[in-house]
Amino acid sequence: MPYLSILSTLATFSFLVAVFRRYQIHHGPHLLLWTIGLLWYGIGTLSEVILGLTFSGLVLRLWYLCGAMLTAAWLGQGTIHLLVRRRTVALTLTGILAALSVMSAALVLTAPLTAAAASYQIAQPISSQYQDMLTRSSLTIALTILLNIYGTLTLIGGAIYSAYLFWRKQVLLPRMIGNILIAAGALAPALGGSFIKVGLPDFLYLTELVGAVLMFIGFLQATAVPASEHIPAPSS
C-alpha cells in the first residue's frame, strides 16, 4: 500500500519540521533528539514508498535500520532528556544509544542479501518479505529487540507519566490530552510489528500512518499552551 506510506512520510516530515522549529526557539536537547527520531521514522516510511516502486538492497537495509531499530529508541531518548533531571544520566544514556546505533548501522548496512532478493515482489509489502531477503545475525536481532523495548518503554511510559502528573494536579488539560495522544500514537507502530508476526503485514503501513498523525496532533496539542515544557512528545 504505497499510498499509505506516502501519507505517513508527508505527516512525519511535517511533524519533524514542527519539532525542529521549536528546537530553534527553545534549544532543548529533547527537541533535537525527537527531531533525529522523526528523521529515522521518515526515512523508514520513505523507504517503503521506494520499495513499493522498485527494489534496492540499500533502501531495504535503511528501511530495517531506521524503521525497525532506531526510531523508537531515539524518540524515547528525547523523552529521557525531558524527564530525567540528572543531566549526566541523560547524556550517558545518549552516548550508549549513539554507540549502539553505530553498531546497528554497521551490522545492517553490511548484511548480505539472500537469493530471495532476486525474486522480490513489488506488489507485496516489504514487511512480509524482508526476513527472507535480509540476513540478520543474532546480534542484529538482539539489538533490534533491545532498542525497541527501550524506545517503547521510555516514549510511551514517559507520555503516560506526564499525562498522569497533569491529571493529578488538575492543570494544563491540553497537555494531558496531548500526552495521551502521543502515547497512543507511539503504541500504534509497535502493534504493527505484532500484526506482522500473526501474518497481517499490510497493517504495518496503516499503524505507521496512525502513529505519525496521532503523535503530531498530540505534540501540537501539548505545545499549544505557553508554559515551560514538561511533556514527552516525539514517536514510532
C-alpha positions as CSV (number, residue, x, y, z in Angstrom):
1,M,0.0,0.0,0.0
2,P,2.4,2.7,-1.1
3,Y,-0.2,5.4,-0.8
4,L,-0.3,4.9,3.0
5,S,3.5,5.1,3.2
6,I,3.4,8.3,1.1
7,L,0.9,9.8,3.6
8,S,3.0,8.6,6.5
9,T,6.1,10.2,5.0
10,L,4.4,13.5,4.5
11,A,2.9,13.5,8.0
12,T,6.3,12.5,9.6
13,F,8.4,15.1,7.8
14,S,5.8,17.8,8.6
15,F,6.0,16.7,12.2
16,L,9.8,16.8,12.0
17,V,9.8,20.4,10.7
18,A,7.4,21.5,13.6
19,V,9.6,19.9,16.2
20,F,12.8,21.3,14.7
21,R,11.4,24.8,14.5
22,R,10.5,24.6,18.2
23,Y,14.1,23.4,18.9
24,Q,15.4,26.5,17.1
25,I,13.4,28.7,19.5
26,H,13.8,26.8,22.8
27,H,17.0,24.9,22.2
28,G,16.0,21.9,24.3
29,P,18.1,18.8,23.7
30,H,14.9,16.7,23.9
31,L,13.6,18.5,20.9
32,L,16.8,17.8,18.9
33,L,16.6,14.1,19.8
34,W,12.9,14.0,18.8
35,T,13.9,15.6,15.5
36,I,16.5,12.9,15.0
37,G,14.0,10.2,15.9
38,L,11.5,11.6,13.4
39,L,14.1,11.7,10.7
40,W,14.6,7.9,11.2
41,Y,10.8,7.5,11.1
42,G,10.6,9.5,7.9
43,I,13.4,7.6,6.2
44,G,11.7,4.3,7.2
45,T,8.4,5.3,5.6
46,L,10.1,6.9,2.6
47,S,11.9,3.6,2.1
48,E,8.6,1.8,1.9
49,V,7.5,4.2,-0.8
50,I,10.6,3.5,-2.9
51,L,10.4,-0.3,-2.3
52,G,6.8,-0.1,-3.5
53,L,8.1,1.1,-6.8
54,T,11.4,-0.7,-7.2
55,F,13.9,-2.9,-5.3
56,S,17.1,-1.6,-3.8
57,G,19.3,-3.5,-1.4
58,L,20.4,-0.2,0.2
59,V,16.9,1.0,0.7
60,L,15.9,-2.3,2.2
61,R,18.7,-2.0,4.7
62,L,17.8,1.6,5.5
63,W,14.2,0.6,6.0
64,Y,15.1,-2.1,8.5
65,L,17.8,0.1,10.3
66,C,15.7,3.2,10.6
67,G,12.2,1.8,11.0
68,A,12.8,-1.4,12.9
69,M,15.8,-0.3,15.1
70,L,16.4,3.4,15.5
71,T,13.1,5.3,15.5
72,A,11.6,4.3,18.8
73,A,14.9,4.4,20.7
74,W,15.8,8.0,19.6
75,L,12.3,9.3,20.2
76,G,12.4,7.7,23.7
77,Q,15.8,9.2,24.3
78,G,14.3,12.6,23.8
79,T,11.8,11.9,26.5
80,I,14.6,10.8,28.8
81,H,16.3,14.2,28.3
82,L,13.0,15.9,29.2
83,L,12.1,13.9,32.3
84,V,15.4,12.9,33.8
85,R,16.6,15.7,36.0
86,R,20.2,14.5,36.3
87,R,21.9,15.7,33.1
88,T,24.8,13.3,33.4
89,V,22.4,10.3,33.4
90,A,20.6,11.5,30.3
91,L,23.9,12.3,28.5
92,T,25.4,8.9,29.4
93,L,22.3,7.1,28.1
94,T,22.5,9.1,24.9
95,G,26.1,8.2,24.4
96,I,25.3,4.5,24.9
97,L,22.4,4.8,22.4
98,A,24.7,6.5,19.9
99,A,27.2,3.7,20.2
100,L,24.6,1.0,19.8
101,S,23.2,2.9,16.8
102,V,26.6,3.0,15.1
103,M,27.0,-0.7,15.8
104,S,23.5,-1.4,14.4
105,A,24.2,0.6,11.2
106,A,27.5,-1.3,10.7
107,L,25.7,-4.6,11.1
108,V,22.7,-3.9,8.9
109,L,24.3,-1.9,6.1
110,T,26.9,-4.6,5.5
111,A,24.4,-7.5,5.9
112,P,24.3,-9.7,2.8
113,L,21.1,-10.3,0.9
114,T,19.9,-13.8,0.2
115,A,18.9,-15.3,-3.2
116,A,15.3,-14.4,-2.3
117,A,16.0,-10.7,-3.1
118,A,16.2,-11.6,-6.8
119,S,12.5,-12.6,-6.7
120,Y,11.3,-9.5,-4.8
121,Q,7.6,-8.8,-5.5
122,I,6.7,-5.1,-5.7
123,A,3.0,-5.9,-5.2
124,Q,3.7,-7.5,-1.8
125,P,4.5,-5.4,1.3
126,I,8.2,-5.3,2.3
127,S,7.2,-6.3,5.8
128,S,6.2,-9.7,4.5
129,Q,9.4,-10.3,2.5
130,Y,12.3,-8.8,4.4
131,Q,13.0,-11.8,6.6
132,D,13.7,-14.0,3.6
133,M,15.9,-11.4,1.9
134,L,17.9,-9.7,4.6
135,T,20.5,-11.8,6.5
136,R,20.3,-10.8,10.2
137,S,22.8,-12.0,12.7
138,S,21.8,-13.0,16.2
139,L,23.4,-9.8,17.4
140,T,21.3,-7.7,15.0
141,I,18.2,-9.4,16.2
142,A,19.2,-8.8,19.8
143,L,19.9,-5.2,19.2
144,T,16.5,-4.8,17.4
145,I,14.7,-6.2,20.4
146,L,16.7,-4.1,22.9
147,L,16.3,-0.8,21.1
148,N,12.6,-1.3,20.6
149,I,11.9,-2.3,24.2
150,Y,14.0,0.7,25.4
151,G,12.2,3.1,23.0
152,T,8.7,1.8,23.7
153,L,9.2,2.0,27.5
154,T,10.7,5.5,27.5
155,L,8.4,7.1,24.9
156,I,5.1,5.6,25.9
157,G,5.9,5.4,29.5
158,G,7.1,9.0,29.6
159,A,4.0,10.2,27.9
160,I,1.7,8.3,30.2
161,Y,3.6,9.5,33.3
162,S,3.4,13.1,32.2
163,A,-0.3,12.8,31.4
164,Y,-0.8,11.3,34.9
165,L,1.0,14.2,36.5
166,F,-1.2,16.8,34.7
167,W,-4.3,14.8,35.7
168,R,-3.3,14.5,39.3
169,K,-2.6,18.2,39.6
170,Q,-5.7,19.1,37.5
171,V,-3.7,21.6,35.4
172,L,-3.0,22.1,31.7
173,L,-5.7,19.8,30.4
174,P,-4.5,20.3,26.7
175,R,-1.1,18.9,27.7
176,M,-2.6,15.9,29.4
177,I,-4.6,15.2,26.3
178,G,-1.6,15.7,24.1
179,N,0.4,13.2,26.1
180,I,-2.4,10.6,25.8
181,L,-2.4,11.1,22.1
182,I,1.4,10.8,21.9
183,A,1.3,7.5,23.9
184,A,-1.4,6.1,21.7
185,G,0.5,7.2,18.5
186,A,3.7,5.6,19.8
187,L,1.8,2.4,20.5
188,A,0.4,2.1,17.0
189,P,3.6,1.2,15.1
190,A,4.5,-1.3,17.9
191,L,1.2,-3.0,17.3
192,G,2.1,-3.1,13.6
193,G,5.1,-5.3,14.4
194,S,2.7,-7.7,16.2
195,F,0.4,-7.8,13.1
196,I,3.4,-8.9,11.0
197,K,4.0,-11.8,13.4
198,V,0.4,-13.0,13.0
199,G,0.5,-12.8,9.3
200,L,-1.0,-9.4,8.7
201,P,1.9,-7.4,7.3
202,D,-0.3,-4.8,5.4
203,F,-1.4,-3.4,8.8
204,L,2.1,-2.1,9.4
205,Y,1.6,0.7,6.9
206,L,-1.7,1.7,8.5
207,T,-0.3,1.7,12.0
208,E,2.6,3.8,10.9
209,L,0.3,6.5,9.4
210,V,-2.0,6.4,12.5
211,G,1.1,6.7,14.8
212,A,2.6,9.6,13.0
213,V,-0.7,11.5,12.8
214,L,-1.7,10.9,16.5
215,M,1.8,11.9,17.7
216,F,1.8,15.0,15.6
217,I,-1.7,16.1,16.8
218,G,-0.6,15.3,20.4
219,F,2.6,17.4,20.0
220,L,0.6,20.3,18.7
221,Q,-1.9,20.0,21.5
222,A,0.7,19.7,24.1
223,T,2.8,22.6,22.9
224,A,-0.2,24.9,22.3
225,V,-0.1,26.1,26.0
226,P,2.5,28.8,26.6
227,A,4.2,27.3,29.6
228,S,7.5,25.6,30.4
229,E,7.8,22.2,28.8
230,H,7.2,19.2,30.9
231,I,5.8,16.9,28.2
232,P,7.3,14.0,26.4
233,A,6.4,14.2,22.8
234,P,8.4,12.8,20.0
235,S,7.2,8.7,18.2
236,S,7.3,5.0,16.3
